[in-house]
Amino acid sequence: MGIVVLTMKASVIEMFLVLLVTGIHSNKETTKKIKRPKFNVPQINCDVKAGKIVNPEFVVKCPAGCQDPKYHVYGTDVYASYSSMCAAAVHSGVLDNSGGKILVQKIAGQSGYRGTYSNGVQSLSLPRWRESFVVSEGKPQKGVTYPSALTYSSPKSPAAKAGETTKAYQKPSVPGTTTPPVTLMQVPGTSPAEAVHTTLPRPSPSTGSPTSSPRPQPVGQRSRELDLWSTITSTSNQNSPRTNPGEMDLWKPGSVLLDAGFVPKEELSTQSLEPVSQGDPNCKVDLSFLIDGSASIGKRRFRIQKQFLADVAQALDIGPAGPLMGVVQYGDNPATQFNLKTHMNSQDVKAAIEKITQRGGLSNAGRAISSVTKNFFSKANGNRGSAPNVAVVMVDGWPTDKVEEASRVARESGINIFFITIEGAVETEKQYMMEPNFANKAVCRTNGFYSLSVQSWFSLHKSVQPLVKRVCDTERLACSKTCFNSADIGFVIDGSSSVGTGNFRTVLQLVANLSKEFEISDTDTRIGAVQYTYEQRLEFGFEAYSTKPDILNAIKRVGYWSGGTSTGAAINYALEQLFQKSKPNKRKLMILITDGRSYDDVRIPAMAAHHKGVITYAIGVAWAAQDELEVIASHPAKDHAFFVDEFDNLYKSVPKVIQNICTEFNSQPRN
């Protein structure tokens, strides 16, 4: 009996052990199944920039072909967040052109980014930028969970369009900890791109915080603004009887902007009942503002810039009889916000300025100046012709492209370029500038009249009155004067017997063809004419006719005289009868046309013309003496003396004469 009991106990123990072992294996299998979910690596396109993604650290998969130069990279090793992440990975050597996985980590902005050529990719230099990133091989670090779907700062990102899903932003988690997700909410009245900025209007230090603006902000000397901003907010909070802790960091446009010149809606409704001004007739200019909408400026500074424009518009007293104003915003590319004829009073211009939204991108001021030269100052856009053209370029720090060549073309087109540089480069930042001394290379004159340097965005409002005073001083707008509208031109025409009646009409046609090239009016280019043989006579003076049709008709009416050839006496006569009445601010041009050698001396009269500031062009035909033409002509003779063998070929000299007149005008020093 005892033996049977022992056997049963052994069986029970054996069964218990079997069940225990089976349970352990079962638990191991279950543990294996739930140990780690499969990680899906988000795939992005080559053009996705790090600044478009809110997550501070993530793994992504790049496609092939990101070595293409159309995908821009800024920096070396450390890249500005305006760069293509995949192209940066190729530049750094983490990937080749076949693509693959990369680990992206956001870091603080830099005071400048140096461009280099590496692994088939040319990276570019860039000024200070708030946010940066580094790339490494796409191997997840231990203890860090990476997002399987990226959070974009805008729902219209390239990857989102391609089917990439977005979700609430969640920090990388560490095992054993839980972090509630932070949902990006859009506040009513803001655009999606502004949603992440809604509660972050204060300037912040150079950090790579995930809650930073998706458009990176510049750093460097701007950190000094923090102290000023702290003073402003502390003063405001002391004056306020109640301030909730959550409201202390909010920028209150109502209080700040009203002090700077914004008009409340109730005041606008009252003012609209008043008679609309026709504008200040003492400031009749056609004015274009080129405002910086680049990502580096940030949203708060962009609002300060708009407030500055509104204050200028108010001070100008805009109207059809006075100044007209348009605005072009530039980033990567320029865009006209409104042109000269869109708004005809200051209140409407201010309302239009308030509606402008920031474009982002780089700070390509040179491209904007070229666009304004080609397109903005056209008759279709409201350019009046009788008013000087003025372009005021506002730039945060420094441009990301070159402005010299674009500005030269603008100046030669009669556009007066002003530059307002806010928070320009300090000495240590100048190495990152695309074009050192860019403002002096751009402006109409380098005497300081056309340049304003502002140390801080907070002091920009102090430049309103100085700028308005300068743009309205039309007498000093030197670039309004071009080679076509700033001269008194006196034609000295050989009417000697050797010319003949038929050829004389050909000479008059040359005079008409040259005159057609100029802008003729009382205040622009004026034309006069003298005919000579042994004697001289004034056909018409500078004050006789003030329109191009009247000038052309007067040329047709000139009668052929016939006689000898006293060219020296004719030059003296023209100096006394024509150029004695020339305006002091006009260039004096004498164009002498002759078919033979003079009977009298031409050296002394030619020297007298030179001493009186008269620029002489000598055109010889048929039997004219080349050596005498060179004596008559201003120095250098090769640019001022022309010879054609037949009267019928005189028309061929017109383009060369006009070209040389303009080349000489445009080569004048700009100081």
C-alpha positions in Angstrom: 0.0 0.0 0.0 2.8 2.4 0.9 4.5 1.6 -2.4 1.4 2.5 -4.4 1.1 5.9 -2.6 4.7 6.8 -3.4 4.2 6.0 -7.0 1.2 8.3 -7.3 3.0 11.1 -5.6 5.9 10.7 -8.1 3.4 10.9 -11.0 1.9 14.1 -9.7 5.2 15.7 -9.2 6.2 14.7 -12.8 3.0 16.1 -14.2 3.6 19.4 -12.3 7.1 19.7 -13.7 5.9 19.0 -17.2 3.2 21.8 -16.9 5.8 24.2 -15.4 8.3 23.7 -18.2 5.5 24.0 -20.8 4.4 27.3 -19.3 7.8 28.7 -19.3 8.3 27.9 -23.0 4.8 29.3 -23.7 5.8 32.6 -21.9 9.0 32.8 -23.9 7.2 32.5 -27.2 4.7 35.2 -26.1 7.6 37.4 -25.0 9.2 37.0 -28.4 6.1 38.0 -30.2 5.5 41.3 -28.3 9.2 42.2 -27.6 9.6 44.9 -30.4 7.2 46.1 -33.1 8.7 46.4 -36.6 10.1 49.9 -37.2 8.9 51.5 -40.5 11.4 54.0 -41.8 9.7 57.0 -43.4 10.7 57.6 -47.0 11.2 61.2 -48.3 11.9 62.9 -51.5 15.3 64.5 -52.4 14.0 68.0 -52.1 12.7 67.8 -48.5 14.4 70.3 -46.2 15.2 69.6 -42.6 13.5 72.8 -41.6 10.1 71.5 -42.9 10.2 68.7 -40.3 9.4 69.4 -36.7 10.9 66.2 -35.1 14.4 66.9 -33.6 15.8 63.5 -34.4 14.6 60.9 -36.9 15.6 58.2 -39.4 14.5 58.6 -43.0 15.1 56.8 -46.3 16.4 58.8 -49.2 15.7 57.8 -52.9 18.4 57.6 -55.6 19.4 60.6 -57.6 19.8 63.2 -54.8 23.2 64.3 -56.1 21.5 66.5 -58.6 22.5 70.2 -58.3 18.9 71.3 -58.2 18.8 70.1 -54.6 20.5 72.8 -52.7 22.8 72.3 -49.7 24.1 75.0 -47.4 27.2 74.4 -45.2 29.8 71.6 -44.6 29.4 68.9 -42.0 26.9 71.1 -40.2 24.1 72.1 -42.5 21.6 74.9 -42.4 18.1 73.5 -42.1 17.2 75.1 -45.3 19.2 72.4 -47.0 18.0 69.2 -48.7 18.6 66.4 -46.1 19.4 63.8 -48.7 21.7 66.0 -50.8 23.5 66.9 -47.6 23.9 63.2 -46.8 25.6 62.8 -50.2 27.8 65.8 -49.7 28.9 64.6 -46.3 29.7 61.1 -47.7 27.0 59.2 -45.6 25.2 58.2 -48.8 26.1 57.9 -52.4 23.8 58.7 -55.3 21.9 55.4 -54.9 20.2 56.6 -51.7 19.6 54.8 -48.4 18.8 55.4 -44.7 20.2 58.3 -42.8 19.9 59.6 -39.2 19.1 63.3 -38.9 19.7 65.2 -35.7 18.7 68.9 -35.3 21.2 71.2 -33.6 21.6 74.9 -32.9 22.0 77.4 -35.6 25.4 78.7 -36.7 26.7 82.2 -37.3 27.6 81.2 -40.9 27.8 78.2 -43.2 30.8 77.6 -45.5 30.2 76.1 -48.9 32.5 73.4 -50.3 32.6 70.8 -53.1 32.4 67.2 -51.8 31.3 63.8 -53.3 29.9 65.4 -56.4 27.8 68.0 -54.6 28.6 71.7 -54.4 27.3 73.2 -51.1 26.8 76.9 -50.8 27.7 79.5 -48.2 24.9 81.1 -46.1 24.6 83.8 -43.5 23.6 83.0 -39.9 20.7 80.6 -39.6 18.8 79.6 -36.5 18.6 75.9 -36.9 21.1 73.3 -38.2 21.4 69.6 -38.6 23.9 66.8 -38.9 23.5 63.5 -40.8 25.0 60.1 -40.0 24.4 56.5 -41.0 20.8 55.4 -40.5 21.4 53.1 -37.6 19.0 53.7 -34.7 20.7 54.4 -31.4 20.1 52.1 -28.5 17.3 53.2 -26.1 15.8 55.7 -28.6 12.5 55.2 -30.4 12.3 57.0 -33.7 9.0 58.2 -35.3 7.7 56.0 -38.1 5.8 59.0 -39.5 7.2 62.5 -39.6 5.6 65.7 -38.4 5.7 68.4 -41.0 5.5 72.1 -40.2 3.1 72.5 -43.2 0.6 70.0 -44.6 1.7 70.9 -48.1 5.2 69.4 -47.8 6.5 67.4 -50.8 6.6 64.2 -48.8 3.0 64.8 -47.6 1.9 65.2 -51.1 3.6 62.0 -52.1 1.5 60.1 -49.5 3.6 60.6 -46.3 1.4 60.6 -43.3 1.7 63.2 -40.5 0.9 62.9 -36.9 1.1 64.7 -33.6 4.7 65.4 -32.7 6.2 63.0 -30.1 9.7 63.2 -28.7 12.0 60.2 -29.0 11.1 58.0 -26.0 13.4 56.1 -23.6 12.3 52.7 -22.4 10.6 53.0 -19.0 9.3 56.5 -19.6 6.1 57.8 -21.2 5.7 61.2 -22.8 2.3 62.5 -23.8 2.2 63.7 -27.4 2.2 67.4 -28.2 -0.4 68.1 -30.8 0.2 71.0 -33.2 -2.9 73.1 -33.1 -3.9 75.9 -35.5 -5.3 79.0 -33.9 -8.2 80.7 -35.6 -6.9 83.5 -37.8 -3.6 81.9 -38.5 -2.4 80.1 -41.6 -1.1 76.5 -41.3 2.5 77.7 -41.7 2.0 80.1 -38.7 0.4 77.6 -36.5 3.6 76.5 -34.7 4.5 80.1 -34.1 1.3 81.1 -32.4 2.6 81.0 -28.9 6.3 81.6 -29.7 6.7 85.2 -30.8 9.6 86.1 -28.5 13.1 86.0 -29.8 14.8 82.9 -28.6 18.5 81.9 -28.3 20.1 79.7 -30.9 18.6 76.3 -30.1 17.4 73.4 -32.0 14.2 73.1 -30.0 11.5 71.1 -31.7 9.0 73.9 -31.1 11.1 76.4 -32.9 9.8 78.1 -36.0 9.9 75.7 -39.1 11.6 78.6 -40.9 14.9 78.9 -39.1 15.8 82.2 -37.5 19.2 83.9 -37.7 21.5 84.0 -34.7 24.7 85.8 -33.8 24.5 89.4 -32.8 20.7 89.2 -32.6 20.9 87.7 -29.2 21.3 91.2 -27.9 17.6 91.7 -28.7 16.7 89.3 -25.8 17.7 91.9 -23.3 15.8 94.6 -25.0 12.7 92.4 -25.4 12.9 91.5 -21.7 12.9 95.2 -20.8 9.9 95.9 -23.0 7.8 93.0 -21.7 8.8 93.6 -18.0 7.7 97.3 -18.4 4.5 96.2 -20.1 3.8 93.7 -17.3 4.4 96.2 -14.6 1.8 98.6 -16.1 -0.8 95.8 -16.4 -2.9 95.2 -13.3 -3.5 91.6 -14.2 -1.1 89.4 -16.1 -1.6 85.6 -16.3 1.6 83.6 -16.3 0.6 82.1 -19.7 0.1 85.5 -21.2 3.5 87.0 -20.2 5.3 85.7 -23.3 2.7 86.7 -25.8 3.4 89.6 -28.1 0.4 91.9 -28.0 0.2 93.6 -31.4 -2.6 95.8 -30.2 -0.5 97.7 -27.8 2.9 97.7 -29.5 1.8 98.4 -33.1 -0.6 101.1 -32.2 2.3 103.0 -30.7 4.2 102.5 -33.9 1.5 104.0 -36.1 -1.2 101.3 -36.7 -4.7 102.8 -36.8 -7.6 101.0 -35.0 -10.5 99.9 -37.1 -12.9 102.4 -35.5 -10.6 105.2 -36.6 -10.3 103.8 -40.1 -14.1 103.9 -40.5 -14.1 107.6 -39.4 -11.2 108.6 -41.6 -12.7 107.0 -44.7 -15.4 109.7 -44.6 -12.8 112.5 -45.0 -11.8 113.8 -48.4 -9.1 111.6 -50.0 -5.8 113.4 -50.5 -4.4 113.8 -54.0 -0.9 113.4 -52.6 2.0 115.6 -51.8 3.0 117.4 -55.1 6.4 118.2 -53.6 7.2 114.5 -53.6 6.2 113.2 -56.9 8.1 109.9 -57.2 7.2 106.4 -58.3 8.4 104.3 -55.4 9.1 100.5 -55.2 9.9 98.9 -51.9 11.7 95.5 -52.1 11.1 93.9 -48.7 13.0 90.9 -47.3 10.6 88.0 -46.9 13.4 85.4 -46.4 13.2 82.7 -43.7 16.1 84.2 -41.8 14.1 87.3 -40.9 11.5 85.5 -38.8 7.8 86.4 -38.4 8.1 89.0 -35.7 10.8 91.0 -37.6 8.7 90.7 -40.7 5.9 92.4 -38.9 8.2 95.2 -37.8 9.2 95.6 -41.4 5.6 95.8 -42.5 5.0 98.4 -39.8 7.9 100.4 -41.1 6.3 100.4 -44.6 3.0 101.5 -43.2 4.6 104.4 -41.4 6.4 105.4 -44.6 3.2 105.3 -46.5 1.5 107.5 -44.0 4.4 110.0 -44.0 4.6 110.2 -47.8 0.9 111.3 -48.3 0.3 109.0 -51.3 -1.9 110.2 -54.2 -2.1 110.7 -58.0 -0.5 114.2 -57.8 2.2 113.1 -55.4 4.1 109.9 -54.6 2.9 106.4 -55.7 4.0 103.3 -54.0 4.2 99.6 -54.7 5.7 96.6 -52.9 7.8 93.6 -54.1 8.6 90.9 -51.6 11.6 88.7 -52.3 12.9 85.4 -50.9 14.1 82.7 -53.4 12.2 84.7 -56.0 10.5 88.1 -56.1 6.7 88.6 -56.1 4.9 91.9 -56.6 2.5 92.4 -53.8 0.9 95.4 -55.4 2.0 97.9 -58.1 2.0 101.7 -58.5 -1.5 102.0 -59.7 -3.2 99.5 -57.3 -3.7 102.0 -54.5 -4.0 105.8 -54.7 -3.9 106.9 -51.1 -2.0 106.2 -47.9 -4.8 104.4 -46.1 -5.4 101.9 -48.9 -1.6 101.2 -49.1 -1.4 100.6 -45.4 -4.3 98.2 -45.5 -2.6 96.3 -48.4 0.7 96.1 -46.4 -1.1 94.6 -43.5 -2.3 91.7 -45.7 1.2 90.8 -46.9 2.3 87.3 -45.7 5.9 86.2 -45.5 7.2 84.1 -48.4 10.3 82.5 -46.8 13.3 81.2 -48.7 16.7 82.8 -49.2 17.4 86.5 -49.4 18.0 86.9 -53.2 18.0 90.7 -53.4 19.9 90.8 -56.7 17.3 88.7 -58.4 14.6 91.0 -57.1 16.4 94.1 -58.4 16.6 92.6 -61.8 12.9 91.8 -61.8 12.0 95.3 -60.7 14.1 96.8 -63.5 12.5 94.6 -66.2 8.9 94.6 -65.0 7.9 96.9 -62.2 8.5 100.4 -63.6 6.3 99.9 -66.7 3.4 102.0 -68.0 1.1 99.0 -67.4 2.1 98.9 -63.7 1.4 102.6 -63.3 4.8 104.2 -64.0 4.1 107.8 -64.9 7.3 108.6 -66.8 7.3 112.2 -65.5 8.2 111.1 -62.0 11.6 109.7 -60.8 11.8 106.0 -60.3 13.0 105.0 -56.8 13.6 101.4 -55.5 14.2 101.0 -51.8 15.8 97.6 -51.0 15.5 96.3 -47.4 17.8 93.5 -46.4 18.2 91.6 -43.2 21.9 91.0 -42.6 23.1 90.6 -46.1 21.8 89.2 -49.5 22.4 85.5 -50.4 23.1 86.5 -54.0 25.1 89.2 -55.8 23.6 92.6 -56.4 26.3 94.6 -58.3 25.4 93.7 -61.9 21.7 93.8 -61.4 22.0 97.3 -59.7 24.2 98.6 -62.5 21.5 97.8 -65.0 18.9 99.3 -62.8 20.9 102.6 -62.4 21.5 102.8 -66.2 17.7 102.4 -66.6 17.2 105.5 -64.4 16.2 103.8 -61.2 17.5 105.4 -58.0 18.5 102.5 -55.7 18.4 103.0 -51.9 19.6 100.2 -49.5 18.4 99.8 -45.9 20.6 97.2 -44.2 19.2 96.0 -40.8 21.6 94.3 -38.5 24.4 94.0 -41.0 27.3 91.6 -40.7 29.7 92.0 -37.8 33.4 91.6 -38.5 33.4 87.8 -37.8 30.5 87.2 -40.1 31.8 89.0 -43.2 33.6 85.8 -44.3 30.1 84.4 -45.0 28.9 87.2 -47.2 28.4 86.5 -50.9 29.4 90.0 -51.9 31.4 92.2 -49.5 30.4 95.9 -49.4 27.3 95.0 -51.3 25.4 98.2 -50.5 28.0 100.5 -52.0 28.0 98.4 -55.2 24.3 98.7 -55.5 23.2 102.2 -54.6 22.9 105.2 -57.0 25.8 107.1 -55.4 28.3 106.1 -52.7 28.2 109.4 -50.8 25.9 108.0 -48.0 22.7 109.6 -49.3 21.4 106.4 -50.7 22.4 104.0 -47.8 20.9 103.6 -44.4 22.4 101.2 -41.9 20.2 100.2 -39.0 21.7 98.5 -36.0 18.6 96.8 -34.7 15.1 96.0 -35.9 13.8 97.7 -32.8 15.2 101.0 -34.0 14.0 100.7 -37.6 11.2 103.2 -37.0 13.7 106.0 -36.5 14.6 105.7 -40.2 11.1 106.6 -41.5 11.6 110.4 -41.6 15.2 110.3 -42.9 14.1 108.0 -45.8 11.1 110.0 -46.7 13.1 113.2 -46.8 15.7 111.6 -49.1 13.3 110.0 -51.6 11.3 113.2 -51.9 14.4 115.3 -52.6 14.0 114.9 -56.4 16.9 117.3 -57.1 19.3 114.8 -55.6 17.9 111.7 -57.2 20.9 111.5 -59.6 20.1 108.1 -61.1 16.9 109.5 -62.6 19.3 111.2 -65.0 20.1 108.8 -67.9 22.1 109.3 -71.1 18.7 109.8 -72.8 17.1 112.5 -70.6 19.9 114.7 -69.1 21.6 116.6 -71.9 21.5 119.8 -74.0 22.4 118.6 -77.5 23.6 121.2 -80.0 23.9 120.1 -83.7 26.4 122.1 -85.7 25.6 121.4 -89.4 27.8 122.1 -92.4 25.7 123.8 -95.1 28.6 124.5 -97.5 28.3 124.4 -101.3 30.1 121.0 -101.5 27.3 119.3 -99.6 24.5 120.0 -102.1 20.8 120.1 -101.6 20.1 116.4 -101.8 22.9 115.4 -99.4 21.9 118.2 -97.1 18.5 116.5 -96.7 20.4 113.3 -95.9 22.3 115.2 -93.2 19.1 116.5 -91.7 17.7 112.9 -91.6 20.8 111.9 -89.6 20.0 114.8 -87.1 16.4 113.6 -86.9 17.4 109.9 -86.3 19.8 110.9 -83.5 17.2 113.2 -81.9 14.6 110.4 -81.9 16.7 108.4 -79.5 16.4 110.9 -76.6 13.6 111.8 -74.2 12.8 115.4 -75.1 11.0 117.9 -72.8 11.7 121.1 -70.8 13.1 119.0 -68.0 14.7 116.2 -70.0 17.0 116.4 -73.1 16.7 119.6 -75.1 17.8 120.0 -78.8 19.2 123.0 -80.6 20.8 123.5 -84.1 23.2 125.8 -85.8 24.0 125.8 -89.6 27.2 127.3 -90.9 29.1 128.1 -94.1 31.4 131.1 -94.0 28.8 132.5 -91.7 26.6 131.0 -89.0 23.0 131.1 -88.1 20.9 129.7 -85.2 18.2 127.5 -86.6 16.6 127.0 -83.2 17.7 127.2 -79.6 17.3 124.8 -76.6 14.2 126.7 -75.4 12.4 126.8 -78.7 10.7 123.4 -78.7 9.9 121.0 -75.8 8.4 117.9 -77.5 9.9 115.4 -79.9 7.3 116.0 -82.7 8.0 119.7 -82.6 11.8 119.1 -82.7 11.4 116.7 -85.7 9.3 119.2 -87.6 11.8 122.0 -86.9 14.6 119.9 -88.3 12.6 119.3 -91.5 12.1 123.0 -91.9 15.8 123.8 -91.9 16.7 125.3 -95.4 20.0 124.6 -97.1 22.2 127.7 -97.1 25.3 127.0 -99.3 28.7 128.7 -99.0 32.2 128.1 -97.7 33.4 126.0 -94.7 34.5 127.9 -91.5 34.2 125.2 -88.9 36.2 126.9 -86.2 34.0 130.0 -86.3 30.9 127.8 -86.2 32.2 126.1 -83.0 32.7 129.5 -81.3 29.2 130.6 -82.5 27.6 127.5 -81.0 29.3 128.0 -77.7 28.0 131.6 -77.5 24.5 131.2 -79.0 23.5 127.7 -77.9 25.5 126.5 -75.0 25.6 129.8 -73.2 21.9 129.2 -72.4 22.4 125.6 -71.3 21.1 124.6 -67.9 23.8 124.0 -65.2 22.6 120.5 -64.4 22.6 119.4 -68.0 25.4 117.5 -69.9 26.5 119.6 -72.9 26.9 117.7 -76.1 27.9 119.2 -79.4 27.5 117.0 -82.5 29.3 118.5 -85.5 28.7 117.2 -89.0 31.0 118.3 -91.9 32.0 117.1 -95.4 35.4 118.8 -95.8 38.4 120.5 -94.3 37.8 123.9 -92.6 39.0 127.2 -94.1 39.9 128.4 -90.6 41.7 127.1 -87.5 39.7 124.6 -85.4 42.2 123.9 -82.6 41.5 127.0 -80.4 37.7 126.8 -80.7 37.8 123.0 -79.9 40.0 123.7 -76.9 37.5 126.4 -75.7 34.6 123.9 -76.0 36.6 121.5 -73.9 37.3 124.1 -71.2 33.6 125.0 -71.0 32.6 121.4 -70.4 31.1 120.7 -73.8 31.6 117.2 -75.0 32.1 117.2 -78.8 31.4 114.5 -81.3 32.7 115.0 -84.8 31.1 113.2 -87.8 32.9 113.5 -91.1 31.7 112.4 -94.5 33.2 112.3 -98.0 36.0 114.8 -98.1 36.3 115.5 -94.4 39.8 115.4 -93.0 40.3 112.6 -90.4 43.1 114.5 -88.6 40.8 117.6 -88.2 37.9 115.5 -86.9 40.2 114.1 -84.2 41.3 117.7 -83.2 37.6 118.8 -83.0 36.5 115.7 -81.1 36.8 115.3 -77.3 39.3 112.9 -75.8 39.7 110.1 -76.5 39.2 110.8 -80.2 38.5 107.2 -81.1 35.3 107.4 -79.1 34.2 110.8 -80.3 35.3 111.0 -84.0 33.5 109.1 -86.8 34.0 109.0 -90.6 31.8 107.6 -93.4 32.7 107.6 -97.0 29.3 108.4 -98.5 26.3 110.5 -97.4 24.0 107.5 -97.9 26.0 105.7 -95.2 25.5 108.4 -92.5 22.6 106.4 -91.0 25.1 103.7 -90.0 26.8 106.0 -87.5 23.7 106.5 -85.4 23.9 103.3 -83.2 27.6 103.9 -82.5 27.2 107.6 -81.6 24.3 106.8 -79.2 26.3 103.9 -77.7 29.3 106.0 -77.0 27.2 108.8 -75.5 25.6 106.4 -73.1 28.8 104.5 -72.3 30.5 107.8 -71.4 27.6 108.9 -69.3 27.4 105.6 -67.4 31.1 105.5 -66.7 30.9 108.7 -64.5 32.1 108.1 -60.9 29.3 107.3 -58.4 30.7 109.3 -55.5 
